[in-house]
Amino acid sequence: MTHKKLNLPQKICPVCGKPFSWRKKWQNCWEEVIYCSERCRKNKN
């Protein structure tokens, strides 16, 4: 049986405008995640 990641929560990055999905590394802070990557976080201005 394969694991399908179809039902993961998504957010829209305010910098690049692209959707990004929940990742296991964000399981404890998903509510606080705003940017999809370090590149977007550094280029937020």
N, CA, C, O and CB atoms as a CASP TS submission, in Angstrom:
PFRMAT TS
TARGET T0000
AUTHOR 0000-0000-0000
METHOD Language model
MODEL 1
PARENT N/A
ATOM      1  N   MET     1       0.846  -1.182   0.000  1.00  0.00           N
ATOM      2  CA  MET     1       0.000   0.000   0.000  1.00  0.00           C
ATOM      3  C   MET     1       0.887   1.241   0.000  1.00  0.00           C
ATOM      4  O   MET     1       1.792   1.364   0.825  1.00  0.00           O
ATOM      5  CB  MET     1      -0.960   0.001   1.223  1.00  0.00           C
ATOM      6  N   THR     2       0.630   2.141  -0.911  1.00  0.00           N
ATOM      7  CA  THR     2       1.411   3.366  -0.989  1.00  0.00           C
ATOM      8  C   THR     2       0.714   4.471  -0.224  1.00  0.00           C
ATOM      9  O   THR     2      -0.513   4.532  -0.150  1.00  0.00           O
ATOM     10  CB  THR     2       1.636   3.781  -2.448  1.00  0.00           C
ATOM     11  N   HIS     3       1.526   5.335   0.339  1.00  0.00           N
ATOM     12  CA  HIS     3       0.989   6.477   1.075  1.00  0.00           C
ATOM     13  C   HIS     3       0.740   7.610   0.087  1.00  0.00           C
ATOM     14  O   HIS     3       1.644   7.995  -0.655  1.00  0.00           O
ATOM     15  CB  HIS     3       1.960   6.929   2.217  1.00  0.00           C
ATOM     16  N   LYS     4      -0.439   8.130   0.074  1.00  0.00           N
ATOM     17  CA  LYS     4      -0.773   9.226  -0.814  1.00  0.00           C
ATOM     18  C   LYS     4      -0.905  10.501  -0.012  1.00  0.00           C
ATOM     19  O   LYS     4      -1.564  10.524   1.028  1.00  0.00           O
ATOM     20  CB  LYS     4      -2.064   8.936  -1.588  1.00  0.00           C
ATOM     21  N   LYS     5      -0.285  11.552  -0.487  1.00  0.00           N
ATOM     22  CA  LYS     5      -0.270  12.829   0.227  1.00  0.00           C
ATOM     23  C   LYS     5      -1.273  13.799  -0.393  1.00  0.00           C
ATOM     24  O   LYS     5      -0.956  14.967  -0.619  1.00  0.00           O
ATOM     25  CB  LYS     5       1.146  13.441   0.214  1.00  0.00           C
ATOM     26  N   LEU     6      -2.465  13.318  -0.663  1.00  0.00           N
ATOM     27  CA  LEU     6      -3.459  14.155  -1.321  1.00  0.00           C
ATOM     28  C   LEU     6      -4.197  15.074  -0.363  1.00  0.00           C
ATOM     29  O   LEU     6      -4.691  16.123  -0.776  1.00  0.00           O
ATOM     30  CB  LEU     6      -4.445  13.296  -2.041  1.00  0.00           C
ATOM     31  N   ASN     7      -4.282  14.704   0.895  1.00  0.00           N
ATOM     32  CA  ASN     7      -5.113  15.449   1.837  1.00  0.00           C
ATOM     33  C   ASN     7      -4.314  16.283   2.826  1.00  0.00           C
ATOM     34  O   ASN     7      -4.810  16.586   3.912  1.00  0.00           O
ATOM     35  CB  ASN     7      -5.989  14.502   2.588  1.00  0.00           C
ATOM     36  N   LEU     8      -3.103  16.658   2.482  1.00  0.00           N
ATOM     37  CA  LEU     8      -2.304  17.482   3.375  1.00  0.00           C
ATOM     38  C   LEU     8      -2.772  18.932   3.288  1.00  0.00           C
ATOM     39  O   LEU     8      -3.156  19.394   2.213  1.00  0.00           O
ATOM     40  CB  LEU     8      -0.799  17.369   3.030  1.00  0.00           C
ATOM     41  N   PRO     9      -2.744  19.661   4.420  1.00  0.00           N
ATOM     42  CA  PRO     9      -3.138  21.070   4.381  1.00  0.00           C
ATOM     43  C   PRO     9      -2.181  21.898   3.532  1.00  0.00           C
ATOM     44  O   PRO     9      -0.999  21.573   3.420  1.00  0.00           O
ATOM     45  CB  PRO     9      -3.200  21.639   5.795  1.00  0.00           C
ATOM     46  N   GLN    10      -2.691  22.952   2.944  1.00  0.00           N
ATOM     47  CA  GLN    10      -1.872  23.824   2.110  1.00  0.00           C
ATOM     48  C   GLN    10      -2.044  25.267   2.528  1.00  0.00           C
ATOM     49  O   GLN    10      -3.063  25.650   3.103  1.00  0.00           O
ATOM     50  CB  GLN    10      -2.228  23.655   0.635  1.00  0.00           C
ATOM     51  N   LYS    11      -1.024  26.063   2.229  1.00  0.00           N
ATOM     52  CA  LYS    11      -1.064  27.510   2.411  1.00  0.00           C
ATOM     53  C   LYS    11      -0.494  28.150   1.158  1.00  0.00           C
ATOM     54  O   LYS    11       0.157  27.481   0.355  1.00  0.00           O
ATOM     55  CB  LYS    11      -0.270  27.955   3.686  1.00  0.00           C
ATOM     56  N   ILE    12      -0.738  29.445   0.988  1.00  0.00           N
ATOM     57  CA  ILE    12      -0.194  30.205  -0.134  1.00  0.00           C
ATOM     58  C   ILE    12       0.922  31.099   0.399  1.00  0.00           C
ATOM     59  O   ILE    12       0.713  31.863   1.341  1.00  0.00           O
ATOM     60  CB  ILE    12      -1.308  31.053  -0.848  1.00  0.00           C
ATOM     61  N   CYS    13       2.090  31.003  -0.196  1.00  0.00           N
ATOM     62  CA  CYS    13       3.232  31.830   0.208  1.00  0.00           C
ATOM     63  C   CYS    13       2.967  33.275  -0.221  1.00  0.00           C
ATOM     64  O   CYS    13       2.668  33.512  -1.391  1.00  0.00           O
ATOM     65  CB  CYS    13       4.571  31.296  -0.419  1.00  0.00           C
ATOM     66  N   PRO    14       3.069  34.256   0.701  1.00  0.00           N
ATOM     67  CA  PRO    14       2.794  35.655   0.333  1.00  0.00           C
ATOM     68  C   PRO    14       3.868  36.275  -0.547  1.00  0.00           C
ATOM     69  O   PRO    14       3.627  37.323  -1.145  1.00  0.00           O
ATOM     70  CB  PRO    14       2.640  36.486   1.574  1.00  0.00           C
ATOM     71  N   VAL    15       5.042  35.670  -0.647  1.00  0.00           N
ATOM     72  CA  VAL    15       6.134  36.223  -1.451  1.00  0.00           C
ATOM     73  C   VAL    15       6.047  35.733  -2.893  1.00  0.00           C
ATOM     74  O   VAL    15       5.992  36.538  -3.823  1.00  0.00           O
ATOM     75  CB  VAL    15       7.497  35.844  -0.843  1.00  0.00           C
ATOM     76  N   CYS    16       6.033  34.416  -3.080  1.00  0.00           N
ATOM     77  CA  CYS    16       6.040  33.869  -4.445  1.00  0.00           C
ATOM     78  C   CYS    16       4.633  33.575  -4.961  1.00  0.00           C
ATOM     79  O   CYS    16       4.445  33.393  -6.164  1.00  0.00           O
ATOM     80  CB  CYS    16       6.872  32.596  -4.491  1.00  0.00           C
ATOM     81  N   GLY    17       3.642  33.526  -4.066  1.00  0.00           N
ATOM     82  CA  GLY    17       2.264  33.295  -4.484  1.00  0.00           C
ATOM     83  C   GLY    17       1.943  31.866  -4.831  1.00  0.00           C
ATOM     84  O   GLY    17       0.857  31.580  -5.336  1.00  0.00           O
ATOM     85  N   LYS    18       2.862  30.963  -4.574  1.00  0.00           N
ATOM     86  CA  LYS    18       2.646  29.554  -4.899  1.00  0.00           C
ATOM     87  C   LYS    18       2.143  28.798  -3.677  1.00  0.00           C
ATOM     88  O   LYS    18       2.496  29.147  -2.550  1.00  0.00           O
ATOM     89  CB  LYS    18       3.942  28.914  -5.426  1.00  0.00           C
ATOM     90  N   PRO    19       1.329  27.772  -3.879  1.00  0.00           N
ATOM     91  CA  PRO    19       0.868  26.944  -2.757  1.00  0.00           C
ATOM     92  C   PRO    19       1.970  26.009  -2.282  1.00  0.00           C
ATOM     93  O   PRO    19       2.773  25.518  -3.075  1.00  0.00           O
ATOM     94  CB  PRO    19      -0.372  26.132  -3.159  1.00  0.00           C
ATOM     95  N   PHE    20       1.996  25.771  -0.974  1.00  0.00           N
ATOM     96  CA  PHE    20       2.915  24.779  -0.427  1.00  0.00           C
ATOM     97  C   PHE    20       2.168  23.939   0.585  1.00  0.00           C
ATOM     98  O   PHE    20       1.209  24.389   1.212  1.00  0.00           O
ATOM     99  CB  PHE    20       4.158  25.451   0.219  1.00  0.00           C
ATOM    100  N   SER    21       2.628  22.710   0.729  1.00  0.00           N
ATOM    101  CA  SER    21       1.929  21.727   1.556  1.00  0.00           C
ATOM    102  C   SER    21       2.628  21.524   2.886  1.00  0.00           C
ATOM    103  O   SER    21       3.804  21.843   3.062  1.00  0.00           O
ATOM    104  CB  SER    21       1.818  20.400   0.824  1.00  0.00           C
ATOM    105  N   TRP    22       1.857  20.982   3.812  1.00  0.00           N
ATOM    106  CA  TRP    22       2.347  20.622   5.138  1.00  0.00           C
ATOM    107  C   TRP    22       3.519  19.663   5.013  1.00  0.00           C
ATOM    108  O   TRP    22       3.502  18.760   4.177  1.00  0.00           O
ATOM    109  CB  TRP    22       1.225  19.995   5.985  1.00  0.00           C
ATOM    110  N   ARG    23       4.533  19.858   5.841  1.00  0.00           N
ATOM    111  CA  ARG    23       5.675  18.945   5.902  1.00  0.00           C
ATOM    112  C   ARG    23       5.828  18.469   7.328  1.00  0.00           C
ATOM    113  O   ARG    23       5.459  19.164   8.275  1.00  0.00           O
ATOM    114  CB  ARG    23       6.983  19.628   5.400  1.00  0.00           C
ATOM    115  N   LYS    24       6.375  17.281   7.471  1.00  0.00           N
ATOM    116  CA  LYS    24       6.522  16.696   8.795  1.00  0.00           C
ATOM    117  C   LYS    24       7.359  17.582   9.706  1.00  0.00           C
ATOM    118  O   LYS    24       7.106  17.631  10.910  1.00  0.00           O
ATOM    119  CB  LYS    24       7.147  15.316   8.692  1.00  0.00           C
ATOM    120  N   LYS    25       8.353  18.286   9.161  1.00  0.00           N
ATOM    121  CA  LYS    25       9.198  19.148   9.996  1.00  0.00           C
ATOM    122  C   LYS    25       8.410  20.331  10.563  1.00  0.00           C
ATOM    123  O   LYS    25       8.870  20.974  11.507  1.00  0.00           O
ATOM    124  CB  LYS    25      10.394  19.660   9.185  1.00  0.00           C
ATOM    125  N   TRP    26       7.235  20.629  10.009  1.00  0.00           N
ATOM    126  CA  TRP    26       6.399  21.713  10.496  1.00  0.00           C
ATOM    127  C   TRP    26       5.250  21.207  11.358  1.00  0.00           C
ATOM    128  O   TRP    26       4.328  21.972  11.644  1.00  0.00           O
ATOM    129  CB  TRP    26       5.856  22.507   9.334  1.00  0.00           C
ATOM    130  N   GLN    27       5.273  19.962  11.778  1.00  0.00           N
ATOM    131  CA  GLN    27       4.130  19.383  12.487  1.00  0.00           C
ATOM    132  C   GLN    27       3.828  20.093  13.805  1.00  0.00           C
ATOM    133  O   GLN    27       2.672  20.108  14.228  1.00  0.00           O
ATOM    134  CB  GLN    27       4.383  17.917  12.751  1.00  0.00           C
ATOM    135  N   ASN    28       4.825  20.683  14.468  1.00  0.00           N
ATOM    136  CA  ASN    28       4.597  21.354  15.750  1.00  0.00           C
ATOM    137  C   ASN    28       4.367  22.851  15.617  1.00  0.00           C
ATOM    138  O   ASN    28       3.980  23.503  16.587  1.00  0.00           O
ATOM    139  CB  ASN    28       5.762  21.116  16.658  1.00  0.00           C
ATOM    140  N   CYS    29       4.601  23.413  14.418  1.00  0.00           N
ATOM    141  CA  CYS    29       4.485  24.865  14.265  1.00  0.00           C
ATOM    142  C   CYS    29       3.775  25.247  12.966  1.00  0.00           C
ATOM    143  O   CYS    29       4.030  26.328  12.436  1.00  0.00           O
ATOM    144  CB  CYS    29       5.868  25.509  14.305  1.00  0.00           C
ATOM    145  N   TRP    30       2.911  24.414  12.447  1.00  0.00           N
ATOM    146  CA  TRP    30       2.236  24.670  11.169  1.00  0.00           C
ATOM    147  C   TRP    30       1.457  25.982  11.191  1.00  0.00           C
ATOM    148  O   TRP    30       1.396  26.673  10.175  1.00  0.00           O
ATOM    149  CB  TRP    30       1.293  23.518  10.831  1.00  0.00           C
ATOM    150  N   GLU    31       0.860  26.338  12.333  1.00  0.00           N
ATOM    151  CA  GLU    31       0.087  27.585  12.422  1.00  0.00           C
ATOM    152  C   GLU    31       0.982  28.811  12.247  1.00  0.00           C
ATOM    153  O   GLU    31       0.511  29.860  11.809  1.00  0.00           O
ATOM    154  CB  GLU    31      -0.646  27.662  13.771  1.00  0.00           C
ATOM    155  N   GLU    32       2.263  28.689  12.582  1.00  0.00           N
ATOM    156  CA  GLU    32       3.185  29.818  12.512  1.00  0.00           C
ATOM    157  C   GLU    32       3.945  29.886  11.194  1.00  0.00           C
ATOM    158  O   GLU    32       4.620  30.880  10.927  1.00  0.00           O
ATOM    159  CB  GLU    32       4.163  29.745  13.648  1.00  0.00           C
ATOM    160  N   VAL    33       3.850  28.853  10.368  1.00  0.00           N
ATOM    161  CA  VAL    33       4.560  28.834   9.089  1.00  0.00           C
ATOM    162  C   VAL    33       3.874  29.791   8.122  1.00  0.00           C
ATOM    163  O   VAL    33       2.668  29.696   7.893  1.00  0.00           O
ATOM    164  CB  VAL    33       4.612  27.395   8.497  1.00  0.00           C
ATOM    165  N   ILE    34       4.653  30.717   7.555  1.00  0.00           N
ATOM    166  CA  ILE    34       4.108  31.710   6.626  1.00  0.00           C
ATOM    167  C   ILE    34       4.711  31.546   5.235  1.00  0.00           C
ATOM    168  O   ILE    34       4.001  31.649   4.235  1.00  0.00           O
ATOM    169  CB  ILE    34       4.366  33.132   7.146  1.00  0.00           C
ATOM    170  N   TYR    35       6.015  31.291   5.166  1.00  0.00           N
ATOM    171  CA  TYR    35       6.728  31.251   3.900  1.00  0.00           C
ATOM    172  C   TYR    35       7.060  29.817   3.506  1.00  0.00           C
ATOM    173  O   TYR    35       7.231  28.957   4.370  1.00  0.00           O
ATOM    174  CB  TYR    35       8.003  32.084   3.983  1.00  0.00           C
ATOM    175  N   CYS    36       7.150  29.560   2.219  1.00  0.00           N
ATOM    176  CA  CYS    36       7.389  28.208   1.731  1.00  0.00           C
ATOM    177  C   CYS    36       8.840  27.790   1.821  1.00  0.00           C
ATOM    178  O   CYS    36       9.135  26.595   1.845  1.00  0.00           O
ATOM    179  CB  CYS    36       6.930  28.090   0.321  1.00  0.00           C
ATOM    180  N   SER    37       9.763  28.753   1.872  1.00  0.00           N
ATOM    181  CA  SER    37      11.181  28.402   1.850  1.00  0.00           C
ATOM    182  C   SER    37      12.001  29.489   2.526  1.00  0.00           C
ATOM    183  O   SER    37      11.503  30.581   2.802  1.00  0.00           O
ATOM    184  CB  SER    37      11.668  28.184   0.407  1.00  0.00           C
ATOM    185  N   GLU    38      13.255  29.178   2.787  1.00  0.00           N
ATOM    186  CA  GLU    38      14.173  30.173   3.348  1.00  0.00           C
ATOM    187  C   GLU    38      14.367  31.324   2.363  1.00  0.00           C
ATOM    188  O   GLU    38      14.501  32.477   2.771  1.00  0.00           O
ATOM    189  CB  GLU    38      15.537  29.526   3.697  1.00  0.00           C
ATOM    190  N   ARG    39      14.380  31.015   1.085  1.00  0.00           N
ATOM    191  CA  ARG    39      14.546  32.052   0.065  1.00  0.00           C
ATOM    192  C   ARG    39      13.408  33.068   0.135  1.00  0.00           C
ATOM    193  O   ARG    39      13.654  34.272   0.060  1.00  0.00           O
ATOM    194  CB  ARG    39      14.608  31.421  -1.338  1.00  0.00           C
ATOM    195  N   CYS    40      12.178  32.605   0.277  1.00  0.00           N
ATOM    196  CA  CYS    40      11.037  33.518   0.386  1.00  0.00           C
ATOM    197  C   CYS    40      11.061  34.264   1.714  1.00  0.00           C
ATOM    198  O   CYS    40      10.725  35.448   1.759  1.00  0.00           O
ATOM    199  CB  CYS    40       9.717  32.748   0.240  1.00  0.00           C
ATOM    200  N   ARG    41      11.449  33.600   2.788  1.00  0.00           N
ATOM    201  CA  ARG    41      11.512  34.261   4.092  1.00  0.00           C
ATOM    202  C   ARG    41      12.520  35.405   4.071  1.00  0.00           C
ATOM    203  O   ARG    41      12.277  36.459   4.659  1.00  0.00           O
ATOM    204  CB  ARG    41      11.879  33.251   5.192  1.00  0.00           C
ATOM    205  N   LYS    42      13.670  35.200   3.385  1.00  0.00           N
ATOM    206  CA  LYS    42      14.696  36.239   3.313  1.00  0.00           C
ATOM    207  C   LYS    42      14.311  37.362   2.353  1.00  0.00           C
ATOM    208  O   LYS    42      14.782  38.488   2.507  1.00  0.00           O
ATOM    209  CB  LYS    42      16.021  35.633   2.887  1.00  0.00           C
ATOM    210  N   ASN    43      13.469  37.076   1.375  1.00  0.00           N
ATOM    211  CA  ASN    43      13.060  38.081   0.376  1.00  0.00           C
ATOM    212  C   ASN    43      11.670  38.619   0.647  1.00  0.00           C
ATOM    213  O   ASN    43      10.969  38.995  -0.292  1.00  0.00           O
ATOM    214  CB  ASN    43      13.107  37.487  -1.022  1.00  0.00           C
ATOM    215  N   LYS    44      11.248  38.669   1.910  1.00  0.00           N
ATOM    216  CA  LYS    44       9.884  39.085   2.233  1.00  0.00           C
ATOM    217  C   LYS    44       9.641  40.568   2.025  1.00  0.00           C
ATOM    218  O   LYS    44       8.487  40.997   2.021  1.00  0.00           O
ATOM    219  CB  LYS    44       9.571  38.731   3.649  1.00  0.00           C
ATOM    220  N   ASN    45      10.683  41.367   1.853  1.00  0.00           N
ATOM    221  CA  ASN    45      10.504  42.805   1.635  1.00  0.00           C
ATOM    222  C   ASN    45      10.649  43.195   0.193  1.00  0.00           C
ATOM    223  O   ASN    45      10.525  44.373  -0.144  1.00  0.00           O
ATOM    224  CB  ASN    45      11.484  43.580   2.453  1.00  0.00           C
TER
END
